[in-house]
C-alpha cells in the first residue's frame, strides 16, 4: 500500500509555501535556505515561470536528490472569485476520454503552463539522471498541480509523486478514476475545517482525487481516515456557531498551518523512533 513520507510531506509543504514568494532573488534565497535544511546545502537549479494570461506562476527546482514542480496557490482576489463563481463549467482535461471532465478554469491554468515552450523541457532536464519527480501546490496551486501531474504521468515519467495541500476538487468521477490510475502516489492533505477543500460545492459533479491525509485541530495526521471519523472531526466545530465555524474554515486554509502540521508530524515520528 502506498503511504506518504513525513519528511517528503514537510519538504513539499515548504516548497508550496516558497511558490508564493515573488522575485527571483527572494526565490533563490528561500530555496538556498531550504537546501541548507533538507539537502545539506547542496547546489540546486531553479527555473521560474509566470504565465500572465492565466495568472499562473510556478517553478521547477532540482538538485542531486530530487526534482520538484511547485505551483503557486490562491491569491486573495482569486479565492474571492473561486467562492463566488457559480458557472463551474467543465471540459475535457488531460485524459482523452469522454467520461473525464475537469473545471474549465483550473484546466486553463494548467494548460497555459504545460504549453509554455520551456516548461516540459525543463522538467525533463531536471529529471534526466533518473531522480524522482514531485509535483506540489497549495490551494488553487494544488488543483493545477493535480492536472499538471496527470499530464506529466502520461509522458511515461516513472515514480511521479503528487503532494497537494488544501486543494479544491478538480474534476468529475471519470477524471478521478483515471487520475488514480495515472498518479497513484497522490497524497491530498486537508487541514481541519479548511473551506477550500469543500469547493466546488456541486455534489456529484466534482470528486476529490488522491489518498486523503487529514490533519485535525491538534495537528495529528490520519492517513485514509474512516469517513465517520473524518466527518465528525470536520463538522463538529459547526456546532459552536456559524461565525466561529466560518473563521476556522478560512484560517485552516493557511499554507503556514500546513507547513507547521507536516513539521510536527515528522518530529513526532522521529521522537517515536528514538
LUMMI-266663 format. One line per field, with one value per residue: residue in three letters; residue number from 1; x, z, y of N, C-alpha, C in turn. Coordinates in steps of 0.1 Angstrom, whole numbers, m for minus. Example, Ala and Ser with C-alpha at 12.3 -4.5 7.8 and 13.67 -1.06 7.14 Angstrom:
2
res [ALA, SER]
n [1, 2]
neast [132, 128]
nup [78, 71]
nnorth [m57, m22]
caeast [123, 137]
caup [78, 71]
canorth [m45, m11]
ceast [132, 129]
cup [78, 79]
cnorth [m33, 0]
//
This chain:
274
res [UNK, UNK, UNK, UNK, UNK, UNK, UNK, UNK, UNK, UNK, UNK, UNK, UNK, UNK, UNK, UNK, UNK, UNK, UNK, UNK, UNK, UNK, UNK, UNK, UNK, UNK, UNK, UNK, UNK, UNK, UNK, UNK, UNK, UNK, UNK, UNK, UNK, UNK, UNK, UNK, UNK, UNK, UNK, UNK, UNK, UNK, UNK, UNK, UNK, UNK, UNK, UNK, UNK, UNK, UNK, UNK, UNK, UNK, UNK, UNK, UNK, UNK, UNK, UNK, UNK, UNK, UNK, UNK, UNK, UNK, UNK, UNK, UNK, UNK, UNK, UNK, UNK, UNK, UNK, UNK, UNK, UNK, UNK, UNK, UNK, UNK, UNK, UNK, UNK, UNK, UNK, UNK, UNK, UNK, UNK, UNK, UNK, UNK, UNK, UNK, UNK, UNK, UNK, UNK, UNK, UNK, UNK, UNK, UNK, UNK, UNK, UNK, UNK, UNK, UNK, UNK, UNK, UNK, UNK, UNK, UNK, UNK, UNK, UNK, UNK, UNK, UNK, UNK, UNK, UNK, UNK, UNK, UNK, UNK, UNK, UNK, UNK, UNK, UNK, UNK, UNK, UNK, UNK, UNK, UNK, UNK, UNK, UNK, UNK, UNK, UNK, UNK, UNK, UNK, UNK, UNK, UNK, UNK, UNK, UNK, UNK, UNK, UNK, UNK, UNK, UNK, UNK, UNK, UNK, UNK, UNK, UNK, UNK, UNK, UNK, UNK, UNK, UNK, UNK, UNK, UNK, UNK, UNK, UNK, UNK, UNK, UNK, UNK, UNK, UNK, UNK, UNK, UNK, UNK, UNK, UNK, UNK, UNK, UNK, UNK, UNK, UNK, UNK, UNK, UNK, UNK, UNK, UNK, UNK, UNK, UNK, UNK, UNK, UNK, UNK, UNK, UNK, UNK, UNK, UNK, UNK, UNK, UNK, UNK, UNK, UNK, UNK, UNK, UNK, UNK, UNK, UNK, UNK, UNK, UNK, UNK, UNK, UNK, UNK, UNK, UNK, UNK, UNK, UNK, UNK, UNK, UNK, UNK, UNK, UNK, UNK, UNK, UNK, UNK, UNK, UNK, UNK, UNK, UNK, UNK, UNK, UNK, UNK, UNK, UNK, UNK, UNK, UNK, UNK, UNK, UNK, UNK, UNK, UNK]
n [1, 2, 3, 4, 5, 6, 7, 8, 9, 10, 11, 12, 13, 14, 15, 16, 17, 18, 19, 20, 21, 22, 23, 24, 25, 26, 27, 28, 29, 30, 31, 32, 33, 34, 35, 36, 37, 38, 39, 40, 41, 42, 43, 44, 45, 46, 47, 48, 49, 50, 51, 52, 53, 54, 55, 56, 57, 58, 59, 60, 61, 62, 63, 64, 65, 66, 67, 68, 69, 70, 71, 72, 73, 74, 75, 76, 77, 78, 79, 80, 81, 82, 83, 84, 85, 86, 87, 88, 89, 90, 91, 92, 93, 94, 95, 96, 97, 98, 99, 100, 101, 102, 103, 104, 105, 106, 107, 108, 109, 110, 111, 112, 113, 114, 115, 116, 117, 118, 119, 120, 121, 122, 123, 124, 125, 126, 127, 128, 129, 130, 131, 132, 133, 134, 135, 136, 137, 138, 139, 140, 141, 142, 143, 144, 145, 146, 147, 148, 149, 150, 151, 152, 153, 154, 155, 156, 157, 158, 159, 160, 161, 162, 163, 164, 165, 166, 167, 168, 169, 170, 171, 172, 173, 174, 175, 176, 177, 178, 179, 180, 181, 182, 183, 184, 185, 186, 187, 188, 189, 190, 191, 192, 193, 194, 195, 196, 197, 198, 199, 200, 201, 202, 203, 204, 205, 206, 207, 208, 209, 210, 211, 212, 213, 214, 215, 216, 217, 218, 219, 220, 221, 222, 223, 224, 225, 226, 227, 228, 229, 230, 231, 232, 233, 234, 235, 236, 237, 238, 239, 240, 241, 242, 243, 244, 245, 246, 247, 248, 249, 250, 251, 252, 253, 254, 255, 256, 257, 258, 259, 260, 261, 262, 263, 264, 265, 266, 267, 268, 269, 270, 271, 272, 273, 274]
neast [8, 6, 21, 23, 54, 68, 89, 91, 66, 68, 88, 75, 54, 68, 80, 57, 49, 70, 65, 49, 65, 76, 97, 130, 154, 146, 133, 154, 170, 152, 151, 177, 180, 162, 175, 197, 186, 173, 188, 215, 228, 232, 240, 218, 193, 170, 141, 119, 84, 60, 29, 12, m13, m31, m26, m8, 17, 48, 75, 103, 124, 155, 179, 206, 192, 164, 137, 114, 82, 66, 37, 22, m3, m36, m43, m56, m77, m83, m93, m116, m129, m132, m149, m172, m179, m203, m205, m188, m182, m174, m149, m132, m102, m69, m71, m79, m108, m142, m156, m142, m140, m131, m127, m131, m116, m94, m82, m75, m55, m36, m31, m19, 5, 16, 18, 37, 66, 92, 86, 81, 105, 123, 114, 121, 148, 155, 150, 167, 187, 176, 162, 137, 105, 86, 54, 38, 15, m4, m38, m54, m32, m28, m49, m42, m18, m26, m37, m16, 2, m11, m10, 18, 24, 14, 34, 50, 66, 82, 75, 65, 54, 27, 19, m5, m20, m47, m63, m89, m117, m113, m122, m146, m162, m152, m127, m115, m112, m94, m72, m64, m53, m33, m17, m10, 4, m6, m10, m32, m35, m55, m64, m80, m108, m106, m119, m116, m111, m136, m147, m154, m189, m208, m223, m216, m210, m184, m154, m131, m96, m69, m50, m64, m51, m56, m54, m60, m74, m56, m32, m27, m21, m40, m40, m59, m84, m113, m145, m165, m150, m137, m157, m170, m150, m145, m169, m178, m171, m189, m210, m204, m212, m220, m204, m180, m173, m170, m148, m128, m128, m116, m92, m79, m71, m46, m14, 7, m1, m3, 24, 34, 20, 29, 56, 54, 44, 65, 85, 72, 72, 99, 107, 94, 109, 133]
nup [0, m9, 8, 24, 28, 57, 59, 32, 28, 45, 32, 7, 15, 24, 0, m14, m1, m6, m32, m32, m30, m44, m70, m83, m69, m42, m43, m49, m26, m6, m15, m12, 16, 22, 10, 26, 50, 42, 23, 30, 22, m5, m40, m63, m89, m105, m122, m130, m138, m152, m162, m177, m189, m177, m150, m138, m118, m113, m103, m113, m95, m89, m76, m66, m54, m59, m81, m84, m91, m83, m77, m76, m52, m43, m48, m28, m43, m62, m46, m38, m62, m67, m47, m54, m80, m100, m122, m129, m150, m169, m188, m213, m201, m192, m200, m227, m228, m230, m207, m188, m172, m164, m142, m159, m155, m139, m156, m177, m165, m160, m185, m197, m185, m192, m219, m222, m238, m226, m204, m202, m214, m194, m172, m180, m182, m156, m145, m157, m148, m137, m113, m87, m95, m82, m77, m66, m47, m32, m23, m49, m64, m58, m72, m98, m99, m97, m122, m139, m131, m139, m166, m170, m161, m181, m199, m196, m173, m148, m114, m105, m80, m62, m41, m25, m9, 9, m14, m38, m52, m84, m108, m125, m117, m136, m143, m118, m114, m136, m129, m105, m114, m131, m115, m89, m65, m50, m26, m6, 13, 40, 61, 91, 93, 67, 43, 15, 5, 4, m19, m55, m47, m59, m55, m66, m92, m90, m78, m53, m56, m50, m21, 10, 35, 65, 87, 120, 144, 164, 152, 145, 124, 101, 79, 52, 67, 84, 70, 88, 112, 99, 90, 114, 129, 112, 111, 136, 147, 136, 153, 172, 164, 136, 129, 143, 131, 104, 106, 114, 92, 71, 83, 87, 62, 56, 43, 60, 82, 72, 67, 93, 104, 90, 97, 125, 124, 113, 132, 154, 146, 144, 171, 182, 173, 187]
nnorth [m12, 22, 48, 81, 100, 113, 132, 140, 151, 173, 187, 192, 208, 230, 239, 244, 267, 284, 289, 311, 333, 363, 375, 369, 370, 368, 344, 326, 329, 319, 292, 285, 286, 266, 243, 242, 232, 208, 194, 194, 218, 215, 221, 237, 240, 263, 271, 296, 303, 324, 329, 352, 355, 337, 341, 323, 309, 293, 271, 252, 231, 217, 193, 171, 152, 152, 163, 190, 203, 231, 248, 280, 290, 302, 336, 364, 377, 358, 337, 349, 350, 323, 315, 328, 322, 309, 294, 272, 255, 225, 208, 187, 174, 165, 138, 116, 110, 106, 105, 119, 149, 182, 211, 241, 265, 257, 239, 256, 271, 251, 242, 264, 265, 240, 244, 263, 270, 263, 248, 219, 209, 218, 203, 177, 180, 184, 160, 142, 124, 101, 107, 112, 127, 152, 168, 196, 217, 244, 251, 267, 262, 235, 223, 229, 216, 190, 185, 191, 171, 148, 151, 150, 124, 109, 112, 91, 93, 77, 70, 94, 116, 132, 158, 175, 204, 216, 216, 224, 205, 189, 176, 155, 122, 105, 116, 115, 87, 80, 96, 85, 61, 71, 87, 73, 78, 101, 123, 138, 165, 177, 202, 203, 223, 234, 254, 256, 231, 220, 229, 228, 233, 217, 188, 156, 164, 171, 154, 145, 136, 113, 101, 105, 126, 135, 162, 170, 194, 193, 189, 163, 136, 116, 90, 80, 82, 69, 75, 82, 90, 111, 130, 136, 149, 170, 185, 190, 214, 231, 231, 249, 273, 294, 316, 312, 288, 296, 314, 296, 280, 295, 303, 278, 272, 283, 282, 283, 269, 243, 239, 239, 218, 195, 196, 191, 165, 151, 155, 142, 115, 110, 113, 91, 70, 72]
caeast [0, 13, 20, 31, 66, 66, 99, 88, 54, 73, 95, 66, 47, 77, 82, 44, 49, 80, 60, 42, 75, 78, 111, 140, 164, 140, 131, 167, 174, 144, 155, 190, 177, 155, 185, 206, 179, 169, 198, 229, 234, 236, 238, 205, 190, 156, 136, 105, 75, 50, 21, 4, m26, m39, m21, m3, 31, 53, 89, 109, 136, 162, 192, 210, 183, 151, 132, 101, 74, 58, 28, 17, m17, m46, m42, m69, m88, m87, m101, m129, m136, m135, m160, m184, m181, m214, m206, m182, m183, m164, m145, m122, m89, m57, m73, m87, m119, m155, m162, m134, m143, m124, m130, m125, m106, m83, m75, m69, m43, m27, m27, m10, 18, 21, 21, 48, 76, 103, 83, 83, 120, 129, 111, 129, 162, 156, 149, 174, 196, 168, 158, 122, 99, 75, 46, 31, 9, m14, m50, m55, m19, m30, m58, m34, m7, m32, m39, m2, 8, m18, m4, 32, 24, 12, 46, 57, 76, 80, 77, 60, 46, 20, 15, m13, m24, m58, m68, m103, m120, m108, m130, m158, m159, m143, m114, m109, m108, m82, m61, m60, m45, m21, m8, m15, 11, m11, m13, m40, m36, m66, m62, m92, m120, m102, m131, m113, m112, m150, m151, m167, m200, m218, m222, m219, m203, m169, m149, m117, m87, m57, m51, m67, m42, m63, m48, m70, m70, m44, m21, m25, m23, m46, m39, m71, m93, m127, m154, m172, m141, m133, m167, m172, m139, m146, m181, m182, m169, m200, m220, m201, m218, m216, m194, m168, m170, m165, m135, m119, m127, m107, m79, m73, m66, m33, m2, 16, m6, 1, 38, 36, 15, 38, 68, 50, 42, 78, 91, 66, 76, 113, 107, 89, 120, 145]
caup [0, m10, 20, 23, 36, 65, 55, 19, 30, 51, 21, m3, 21, 24, m14, m18, 5, m13, m45, m31, m30, m57, m73, m85, m58, m30, m45, m48, m12, 1, m19, m6, 30, 21, 7, 38, 60, 38, 14, 34, 15, m19, m51, m69, m100, m104, m133, m126, m149, m149, m173, m174, m194, m167, m137, m132, m115, m108, m105, m113, m87, m89, m70, m69, m47, m65, m89, m79, m98, m73, m84, m66, m49, m45, m43, m22, m52, m68, m37, m38, m75, m66, m38, m59, m93, m100, m135, m126, m162, m171, m202, m214, m195, m196, m205, m239, m225, m230, m194, m179, m173, m153, m141, m170, m151, m135, m168, m185, m159, m162, m200, m200, m180, m200, m233, m221, m246, m219, m192, m203, m215, m181, m163, m184, m179, m141, m141, m167, m141, m131, m100, m86, m98, m73, m81, m54, m47, m21, m27, m64, m69, m57, m83, m111, m98, m100, m136, m145, m128, m147, m180, m170, m159, m194, m207, m191, m162, m137, m100, m101, m67, m61, m27, m26, 4, 8, m28, m41, m61, m97, m119, m122, m113, m146, m141, m105, m117, m144, m122, m95, m122, m137, m104, m76, m53, m48, m12, m6, 27, 43, 75, 99, 86, 55, 34, 0, 2, 2, m32, m57, m39, m67, m51, m77, m104, m87, m69, m49, m60, m42, m8, 20, 47, 73, 99, 128, 150, 173, 142, 144, 110, 98, 65, 49, 79, 82, 67, 101, 120, 92, 90, 128, 132, 103, 112, 150, 151, 132, 164, 181, 158, 122, 128, 147, 121, 92, 109, 114, 78, 64, 90, 85, 48, 55, 40, 72, 91, 66, 69, 107, 107, 85, 105, 137, 122, 111, 145, 163, 142, 148, 185, 185, 170, 194]
canorth [0, 34, 57, 93, 101, 125, 141, 145, 160, 186, 194, 197, 219, 242, 243, 250, 280, 292, 293, 324, 344, 370, 380, 358, 370, 363, 329, 319, 329, 309, 279, 282, 282, 253, 233, 241, 224, 195, 188, 197, 229, 210, 230, 234, 249, 266, 279, 301, 305, 333, 330, 364, 353, 330, 344, 311, 310, 280, 270, 239, 231, 204, 191, 158, 142, 152, 174, 194, 213, 238, 258, 290, 289, 312, 349, 367, 380, 346, 330, 355, 346, 309, 313, 334, 317, 299, 288, 259, 246, 215, 204, 177, 178, 158, 124, 115, 101, 114, 105, 126, 163, 189, 225, 248, 275, 250, 234, 267, 275, 240, 241, 275, 261, 229, 249, 272, 262, 259, 241, 205, 206, 220, 191, 166, 183, 183, 145, 133, 115, 91, 112, 112, 140, 156, 180, 201, 230, 247, 258, 267, 256, 221, 219, 230, 206, 177, 184, 190, 158, 138, 152, 146, 110, 103, 112, 79, 95, 68, 74, 108, 118, 144, 162, 188, 209, 225, 217, 221, 194, 193, 171, 146, 109, 99, 121, 110, 73, 80, 102, 75, 52, 77, 92, 66, 84, 114, 125, 151, 169, 185, 206, 206, 228, 242, 256, 254, 216, 217, 235, 234, 227, 209, 174, 147, 168, 171, 144, 146, 125, 111, 95, 116, 127, 145, 168, 176, 207, 191, 187, 149, 132, 104, 87, 72, 81, 64, 86, 86, 99, 123, 140, 140, 159, 182, 193, 192, 228, 239, 232, 260, 285, 296, 326, 306, 278, 303, 319, 284, 274, 303, 302, 265, 271, 289, 273, 282, 258, 230, 237, 236, 205, 185, 196, 185, 151, 145, 155, 132, 102, 109, 111, 78, 61, 75]
ceast [9, 11, 28, 44, 66, 76, 96, 76, 59, 80, 86, 58, 55, 78, 69, 43, 59, 75, 53, 52, 76, 92, 121, 150, 158, 137, 143, 172, 165, 148, 169, 189, 171, 166, 194, 199, 177, 179, 212, 236, 238, 233, 224, 203, 175, 153, 121, 97, 64, 41, 10, m11, m36, m35, m15, 12, 36, 68, 93, 122, 142, 176, 196, 200, 169, 148, 118, 95, 65, 50, 21, 2, m25, m42, m56, m80, m92, m95, m115, m137, m140, m147, m173, m187, m191, m214, m200, m184, m171, m161, m135, m108, m77, m59, m82, m98, m132, m161, m154, m136, m136, m129, m123, m114, m93, m75, m69, m56, m32, m22, m17, 4, 24, 25, 32, 60, 88, 99, 86, 98, 127, 126, 119, 144, 164, 156, 158, 183, 188, 165, 143, 117, 87, 68, 38, 25, m1, m26, m52, m43, m20, m38, m50, m24, m13, m34, m25, 4, 2, m13, 10, 33, 21, 24, 56, 68, 73, 83, 73, 51, 40, 16, 7, m18, m35, m64, m83, m105, m116, m117, m141, m153, m150, m129, m107, m104, m95, m70, m56, m51, m32, m11, m13, m8, 7, m16, m19, m42, m47, m64, m76, m104, m117, m114, m128, m114, m127, m156, m147, m178, m209, m216, m225, m212, m188, m166, m135, m109, m76, m61, m53, m57, m48, m56, m58, m65, m58, m32, m17, m29, m30, m46, m51, m80, m106, m135, m161, m163, m138, m144, m171, m162, m141, m158, m185, m181, m181, m211, m217, m206, m212, m205, m180, m164, m164, m151, m125, m117, m117, m93, m72, m68, m52, m22, 7, 12, m2, 16, 41, 31, 24, 51, 65, 49, 56, 85, 86, 71, 91, 115, 103, 100, 133, 145]
cup [0, 2, 18, 32, 44, 61, 42, 20, 36, 40, 11, 3, 21, 10, m19, m13, m2, m26, m44, m31, m43, m58, m73, m73, m45, m31, m43, m34, m4, m3, m13, 9, 31, 19, 19, 49, 55, 29, 17, 26, 0, m29, m58, m81, m99, m117, m130, m139, m144, m161, m171, m178, m184, m153, m130, m130, m109, m110, m105, m105, m88, m83, m73, m64, m54, m74, m85, m88, m87, m79, m73, m64, m51, m39, m37, m32, m60, m59, m37, m51, m73, m58, m45, m73, m93, m113, m134, m138, m163, m186, m201, m209, m200, m202, m217, m237, m224, m216, m184, m182, m161, m153, m152, m166, m147, m147, m177, m179, m161, m176, m203, m196, m189, m214, m233, m227, m237, m207, m192, m205, m202, m171, m167, m181, m164, m137, m149, m160, m133, m116, m99, m89, m89, m79, m69, m56, m36, m27, m42, m70, m68, m68, m96, m111, m101, m115, m143, m143, m136, m161, m180, m168, m172, m204, m202, m181, m150, m123, m96, m89, m66, m46, m29, m12, 2, m6, m29, m50, m76, m109, m115, m118, m123, m145, m129, m107, m125, m137, m111, m102, m126, m126, m91, m64, m52, m34, m10, 9, 29, 58, 81, 91, 73, 45, 20, m4, 0, m12, m44, m50, m46, m64, m63, m89, m102, m76, m65, m55, m50, m28, 3, 32, 55, 85, 107, 135, 160, 165, 143, 130, 110, 83, 62, 61, 75, 79, 79, 109, 113, 93, 104, 132, 124, 106, 126, 154, 146, 143, 173, 176, 144, 121, 132, 136, 108, 94, 108, 99, 69, 70, 87, 71, 46, 52, 52, 81, 85, 68, 84, 110, 102, 92, 119, 136, 120, 125, 155, 159, 146, 163, 189, 182, 177, 207]
cnorth [13, 43, 70, 92, 114, 136, 148, 154, 173, 194, 200, 209, 232, 247, 249, 265, 289, 297, 307, 336, 350, 375, 369, 358, 364, 348, 321, 318, 319, 295, 275, 279, 269, 241, 231, 232, 210, 187, 191, 208, 225, 221, 226, 243, 251, 274, 283, 304, 314, 335, 341, 362, 346, 332, 332, 312, 297, 281, 255, 239, 217, 204, 176, 148, 141, 164, 177, 205, 219, 249, 267, 288, 301, 326, 353, 370, 368, 337, 336, 351, 331, 307, 318, 329, 306, 291, 273, 249, 237, 213, 193, 182, 170, 144, 124, 106, 110, 114, 114, 141, 170, 204, 233, 258, 268, 245, 244, 271, 264, 240, 252, 272, 250, 233, 259, 265, 257, 250, 226, 202, 208, 208, 179, 168, 180, 169, 136, 123, 105, 95, 113, 126, 141, 168, 184, 214, 231, 254, 256, 260, 240, 216, 219, 219, 192, 175, 183, 176, 147, 139, 147, 130, 103, 104, 101, 82, 86, 74, 88, 107, 131, 147, 176, 191, 219, 227, 216, 209, 199, 188, 161, 132, 102, 103, 116, 95, 72, 86, 93, 64, 58, 82, 86, 72, 98, 115, 139, 154, 179, 189, 210, 211, 236, 242, 253, 240, 212, 222, 226, 226, 218, 194, 165, 151, 168, 161, 147, 134, 124, 104, 106, 115, 139, 149, 175, 188, 205, 187, 172, 144, 118, 101, 77, 71, 75, 76, 91, 95, 112, 134, 144, 151, 171, 191, 195, 206, 236, 240, 243, 273, 288, 306, 320, 296, 285, 308, 307, 280, 282, 302, 289, 263, 276, 279, 272, 271, 244, 228, 233, 222, 194, 184, 189, 170, 144, 144, 144, 118, 100, 106, 97, 67, 63, 66]
//
